[in-house]
Amino acid sequence: MYKLFKPTKKISSKLKKALIENPHWILNDFEILDQLITSEKNKTNGNIVDLRDIFLKKTKSKLEDLSKLHTHTISAAYENFLGASNLHRCIIKILEQKNLEKLIDILTTDIIKILQCSVIILLFSGKEKVVLNNPYFINIKNEEIKKIMRSAKLTKKKLTRLKSNSTELYTKKILNESSPKIYSEAMLSLCTYSEDYNSILILGSSSKNFFNEKNKTDYLDILAKVISIQLRNHISALK
Protein backbone atom coordinates (compact mmCIF):
# COMPACT_ATOMS: atom_id res chain seq x y z
CA MET A 1 0.00 0.00 0.00
CA TYR A 2 1.30 3.41 -0.91
CA LYS A 3 1.18 6.25 1.59
CA LEU A 4 -0.09 9.55 0.37
CA PHE A 5 1.63 12.73 1.47
CA LYS A 6 0.28 16.21 1.28
CA PRO A 7 2.29 18.33 -1.14
CA THR A 8 4.62 20.85 0.46
CA LYS A 9 3.05 24.26 0.62
CA LYS A 10 4.81 26.66 -1.72
CA ILE A 11 5.73 30.17 -0.68
CA SER A 12 3.88 33.03 -2.28
CA SER A 13 5.33 34.59 -5.41
CA LYS A 14 5.53 37.93 -3.58
CA LEU A 15 7.66 36.48 -0.77
CA LYS A 16 9.78 34.51 -3.22
CA LYS A 17 10.48 37.66 -5.24
CA ALA A 18 11.44 39.53 -2.06
CA LEU A 19 13.89 36.77 -1.03
CA ILE A 20 15.48 36.67 -4.48
CA GLU A 21 15.96 40.44 -4.44
CA ASN A 22 17.29 40.42 -0.86
CA PRO A 23 19.42 37.26 -0.38
CA HIS A 24 21.25 38.92 2.52
CA TRP A 25 18.13 38.39 4.66
CA ILE A 26 19.06 34.71 4.75
CA LEU A 27 22.81 34.94 4.30
CA ASN A 28 23.23 37.18 7.35
CA ASP A 29 20.96 35.09 9.58
CA PHE A 30 22.86 32.09 10.92
CA GLU A 31 19.73 30.52 12.48
CA ILE A 32 18.06 30.37 9.07
CA LEU A 33 21.24 29.01 7.47
CA ASP A 34 21.46 26.31 10.13
CA GLN A 35 17.83 25.31 9.57
CA LEU A 36 18.24 25.20 5.79
CA ILE A 37 21.23 22.91 6.05
CA THR A 38 19.52 20.69 8.65
CA SER A 39 16.42 20.37 6.45
CA GLU A 40 18.52 19.49 3.43
CA LYS A 41 20.46 16.85 5.38
CA ASN A 42 17.22 15.18 6.52
CA LYS A 43 16.34 14.53 2.89
CA THR A 44 19.60 12.72 2.17
CA ASN A 45 21.31 9.57 3.34
CA GLY A 46 22.97 10.03 6.73
CA ASN A 47 26.29 8.81 5.33
CA ILE A 48 26.57 11.72 2.91
CA VAL A 49 28.88 14.46 4.13
CA ASP A 50 27.63 17.98 3.41
CA LEU A 51 30.67 20.21 2.99
CA ARG A 52 28.53 23.31 3.47
CA ASP A 53 27.58 22.06 6.92
CA ILE A 54 31.21 21.42 7.86
CA PHE A 55 32.21 24.88 6.64
CA LEU A 56 29.39 26.60 8.49
CA LYS A 57 30.02 24.82 11.79
CA LYS A 58 33.78 25.38 11.65
CA THR A 59 33.62 29.09 10.92
CA LYS A 60 30.26 30.10 12.36
CA SER A 61 31.46 31.98 15.44
CA LYS A 62 34.31 33.63 13.57
CA LEU A 63 32.08 34.72 10.72
CA GLU A 64 29.56 36.11 13.20
CA ASP A 65 32.26 38.32 14.71
CA LEU A 66 33.47 39.34 11.28
CA SER A 67 29.97 40.10 10.04
CA LYS A 68 29.52 42.69 12.78
CA LEU A 69 32.28 44.68 11.13
CA HIS A 70 31.36 44.06 7.53
CA THR A 71 28.24 42.03 6.75
CA HIS A 72 28.52 42.67 3.04
CA THR A 73 31.83 40.80 2.91
CA ILE A 74 30.26 37.72 4.46
CA SER A 75 27.20 37.90 2.23
CA ALA A 76 29.36 38.02 -0.86
CA ALA A 77 31.43 35.12 0.43
CA TYR A 78 28.38 32.90 0.99
CA GLU A 79 26.82 33.87 -2.33
CA ASN A 80 29.95 32.71 -4.13
CA PHE A 81 30.59 29.64 -1.97
CA LEU A 82 30.27 26.98 -4.67
CA GLY A 83 32.33 28.90 -7.22
CA ALA A 84 34.97 30.36 -4.92
CA SER A 85 36.24 27.56 -2.72
CA ASN A 86 39.75 28.99 -2.77
CA LEU A 87 38.48 32.29 -1.40
CA HIS A 88 36.80 30.52 1.48
CA ARG A 89 39.83 28.43 2.28
CA CYS A 90 41.78 31.69 2.51
CA ILE A 91 39.15 33.32 4.74
CA ILE A 92 39.13 30.38 7.15
CA LYS A 93 42.90 30.35 7.49
CA ILE A 94 43.13 34.13 7.88
CA LEU A 95 40.47 34.19 10.62
CA GLU A 96 42.24 31.41 12.51
CA GLN A 97 45.39 33.45 13.10
CA LYS A 98 45.75 34.80 16.65
CA ASN A 99 48.39 37.50 16.15
CA LEU A 100 50.10 39.61 13.51
CA GLU A 101 53.14 37.39 13.08
CA LYS A 102 50.97 34.32 12.47
CA LEU A 103 48.82 36.29 10.03
CA ILE A 104 51.84 37.29 7.95
CA ASP A 105 53.23 33.75 8.11
CA ILE A 106 49.98 32.23 6.84
CA LEU A 107 49.81 34.78 4.00
CA THR A 108 53.32 33.92 2.83
CA THR A 109 52.92 30.14 3.17
CA ASP A 110 49.42 28.66 2.90
CA ILE A 111 47.64 31.58 1.21
CA ILE A 112 50.31 31.95 -1.45
CA LYS A 113 49.82 28.26 -2.34
CA ILE A 114 46.02 28.44 -2.37
CA LEU A 115 46.07 31.48 -4.66
CA GLN A 116 48.85 29.92 -6.76
CA CYS A 117 50.99 33.05 -6.55
CA SER A 118 54.76 33.23 -6.76
CA VAL A 119 55.21 35.84 -4.04
CA ILE A 120 53.20 37.79 -1.45
CA ILE A 121 54.51 41.00 0.11
CA LEU A 122 52.87 43.22 2.72
CA LEU A 123 53.94 46.88 2.78
CA PHE A 124 53.22 48.71 6.02
CA SER A 125 53.51 52.28 7.26
CA GLY A 126 52.27 53.15 10.73
CA LYS A 127 52.88 55.70 13.46
CA GLU A 128 55.39 53.26 14.90
CA LYS A 129 57.59 50.72 13.14
CA VAL A 130 56.41 47.12 13.50
CA VAL A 131 59.24 44.60 13.57
CA LEU A 132 58.49 41.02 12.47
CA ASN A 133 60.79 38.15 11.66
CA ASN A 134 59.47 37.83 8.12
CA PRO A 135 61.22 39.28 5.05
CA TYR A 136 57.91 39.74 3.25
CA PHE A 137 56.57 42.19 5.85
CA ILE A 138 58.19 45.48 4.88
CA ASN A 139 58.03 48.80 6.73
CA ILE A 140 58.21 51.78 4.39
CA LYS A 141 57.79 55.52 4.77
CA ASN A 142 54.26 56.90 4.77
CA GLU A 143 55.04 59.23 1.87
CA GLU A 144 56.21 56.30 -0.24
CA ILE A 145 53.20 54.08 0.42
CA LYS A 146 50.84 56.98 -0.33
CA LYS A 147 52.70 57.53 -3.59
CA ILE A 148 52.25 53.85 -4.49
CA MET A 149 48.53 54.02 -3.69
CA ARG A 150 48.07 57.14 -5.81
CA SER A 151 49.96 55.56 -8.70
CA ALA A 152 47.83 52.40 -8.45
CA LYS A 153 44.68 54.52 -7.96
CA LEU A 154 43.79 52.57 -4.82
CA THR A 155 41.05 54.07 -2.67
CA LYS A 156 38.52 52.85 -0.09
CA LYS A 157 36.17 52.15 -2.99
CA LYS A 158 38.77 50.71 -5.37
CA LEU A 159 40.62 48.11 -3.33
CA THR A 160 42.40 46.15 -6.05
CA ARG A 161 44.58 46.99 -9.01
CA LEU A 162 45.84 44.39 -11.50
CA LYS A 163 48.83 44.91 -13.75
CA SER A 164 50.50 42.70 -16.34
CA ASN A 165 52.91 45.20 -17.88
CA SER A 166 56.20 43.76 -16.63
CA THR A 167 58.02 47.09 -16.90
CA GLU A 168 55.66 48.75 -14.39
CA LEU A 169 55.54 46.11 -11.65
CA TYR A 170 56.38 47.30 -8.15
CA THR A 171 57.55 43.83 -7.09
CA LYS A 172 60.54 44.16 -9.41
CA LYS A 173 61.72 47.17 -7.42
CA ILE A 174 61.83 45.36 -4.08
CA LEU A 175 62.66 41.73 -4.90
CA ASN A 176 66.24 40.57 -5.22
CA GLU A 177 67.66 38.63 -8.16
CA SER A 178 67.21 35.26 -6.44
CA SER A 179 63.45 35.80 -6.10
CA PRO A 180 60.97 34.30 -8.58
CA LYS A 181 60.50 36.18 -11.85
CA ILE A 182 57.27 38.18 -11.67
CA TYR A 183 55.30 39.09 -14.79
CA SER A 184 51.97 40.25 -13.32
CA GLU A 185 50.81 41.50 -9.94
CA ALA A 186 47.77 42.47 -7.89
CA MET A 187 47.85 45.30 -5.36
CA LEU A 188 45.28 45.15 -2.55
CA SER A 189 44.60 48.10 -0.27
CA LEU A 190 44.41 47.03 3.39
CA CYS A 191 43.34 50.43 4.75
CA THR A 192 39.59 49.83 4.76
CA TYR A 193 39.11 49.84 8.54
CA SER A 194 41.81 52.09 9.97
CA GLU A 195 43.14 55.63 9.70
CA ASP A 196 46.17 54.88 11.89
CA TYR A 197 48.29 53.23 9.21
CA ASN A 198 48.58 52.52 5.49
CA SER A 199 49.15 49.04 4.14
CA ILE A 200 49.22 47.28 0.78
CA LEU A 201 49.30 43.57 -0.01
CA ILE A 202 51.06 42.69 -3.26
CA LEU A 203 50.47 39.35 -4.99
CA GLY A 204 52.96 38.47 -7.71
CA SER A 205 52.71 35.78 -10.37
CA SER A 206 55.17 34.26 -12.82
CA SER A 207 52.35 34.20 -15.39
CA LYS A 208 51.71 37.37 -17.38
CA ASN A 209 47.99 36.66 -17.68
CA PHE A 210 47.38 35.66 -14.06
CA PHE A 211 46.67 39.22 -12.90
CA ASN A 212 45.59 40.63 -16.22
CA GLU A 213 43.89 44.04 -16.13
CA LYS A 214 40.83 42.56 -17.87
CA ASN A 215 40.16 40.10 -15.04
CA LYS A 216 37.47 40.80 -12.46
CA THR A 217 38.58 41.64 -8.93
CA ASP A 218 35.47 40.69 -6.90
CA TYR A 219 37.11 37.86 -4.93
CA LEU A 220 40.31 39.83 -4.34
CA ASP A 221 38.23 42.77 -3.05
CA ILE A 222 36.59 40.47 -0.50
CA LEU A 223 39.97 39.04 0.47
CA ALA A 224 41.34 42.56 0.95
CA LYS A 225 38.50 43.42 3.34
CA VAL A 226 38.95 40.26 5.40
CA ILE A 227 42.71 40.79 5.71
CA SER A 228 42.09 44.47 6.55
CA ILE A 229 39.91 43.50 9.49
CA GLN A 230 42.44 41.03 10.86
CA LEU A 231 45.33 43.42 10.30
CA ARG A 232 43.54 46.17 12.20
CA ASN A 233 42.72 43.83 15.08
CA HIS A 234 46.29 42.56 15.40
CA ILE A 235 47.87 46.01 15.04
CA SER A 236 45.54 47.30 17.78
CA ALA A 237 46.62 44.43 20.03
CA LEU A 238 50.25 45.60 19.79
CA LYS A 239 49.48 48.93 21.47
ZIBELLIN-V499783 format. One record per residue. N is the residue number from 1. PHI is phi as a letter, one per 40 degrees, with the letter a starting at -180 (NA if undefined). Layout:
{{N | PHI} {N | PHI}}
This chain:
{{1 | NA} {2 | c} {3 | c} {4 | c} {5 | b} {6 | c} {7 | c} {8 | c} {9 | c} {10 | c} {11 | c} {12 | c} {13 | c} {14 | c} {15 | c} {16 | c} {17 | c} {18 | c} {19 | c} {20 | c} {21 | c} {22 | b} {23 | c} {24 | c} {25 | d} {26 | c} {27 | c} {28 | c} {29 | b} {30 | c} {31 | c} {32 | c} {33 | c} {34 | d} {35 | c} {36 | c} {37 | c} {38 | c} {39 | c} {40 | c} {41 | c} {42 | c} {43 | c} {44 | b} {45 | c} {46 | c} {47 | c} {48 | c} {49 | c} {50 | c} {51 | c} {52 | c} {53 | c} {54 | c} {55 | c} {56 | c} {57 | c} {58 | c} {59 | b} {60 | d} {61 | c} {62 | c} {63 | c} {64 | c} {65 | c} {66 | c} {67 | c} {68 | c} {69 | c} {70 | a} {71 | c} {72 | c} {73 | d} {74 | c} {75 | d} {76 | c} {77 | c} {78 | c} {79 | c} {80 | b} {81 | d} {82 | c} {83 | b} {84 | b} {85 | c} {86 | c} {87 | c} {88 | c} {89 | c} {90 | c} {91 | c} {92 | d} {93 | c} {94 | c} {95 | c} {96 | c} {97 | c} {98 | c} {99 | a} {100 | c} {101 | c} {102 | c} {103 | c} {104 | c} {105 | c} {106 | c} {107 | c} {108 | c} {109 | b} {110 | c} {111 | c} {112 | c} {113 | c} {114 | c} {115 | c} {116 | f} {117 | c} {118 | c} {119 | a} {120 | b} {121 | b} {122 | b} {123 | c} {124 | b} {125 | a} {126 | b} {127 | c} {128 | b} {129 | c} {130 | b} {131 | b} {132 | b} {133 | c} {134 | a} {135 | c} {136 | c} {137 | b} {138 | b} {139 | c} {140 | b} {141 | c} {142 | c} {143 | c} {144 | c} {145 | c} {146 | c} {147 | c} {148 | c} {149 | c} {150 | c} {151 | c} {152 | c} {153 | f} {154 | c} {155 | b} {156 | c} {157 | c} {158 | b} {159 | c} {160 | b} {161 | b} {162 | b} {163 | a} {164 | b} {165 | c} {166 | c} {167 | c} {168 | b} {169 | c} {170 | c} {171 | d} {172 | c} {173 | c} {174 | b} {175 | c} {176 | c} {177 | c} {178 | c} {179 | c} {180 | d} {181 | c} {182 | b} {183 | b} {184 | a} {185 | a} {186 | b} {187 | b} {188 | b} {189 | c} {190 | b} {191 | b} {192 | c} {193 | b} {194 | a} {195 | b} {196 | c} {197 | a} {198 | b} {199 | a} {200 | b} {201 | b} {202 | b} {203 | b} {204 | b} {205 | b} {206 | c} {207 | b} {208 | c} {209 | c} {210 | c} {211 | b} {212 | c} {213 | d} {214 | c} {215 | c} {216 | c} {217 | b} {218 | d} {219 | c} {220 | c} {221 | c} {222 | c} {223 | c} {224 | c} {225 | c} {226 | c} {227 | c} {228 | d} {229 | c} {230 | c} {231 | c} {232 | c} {233 | c} {234 | c} {235 | c} {236 | c} {237 | c} {238 | c} {239 | c}}
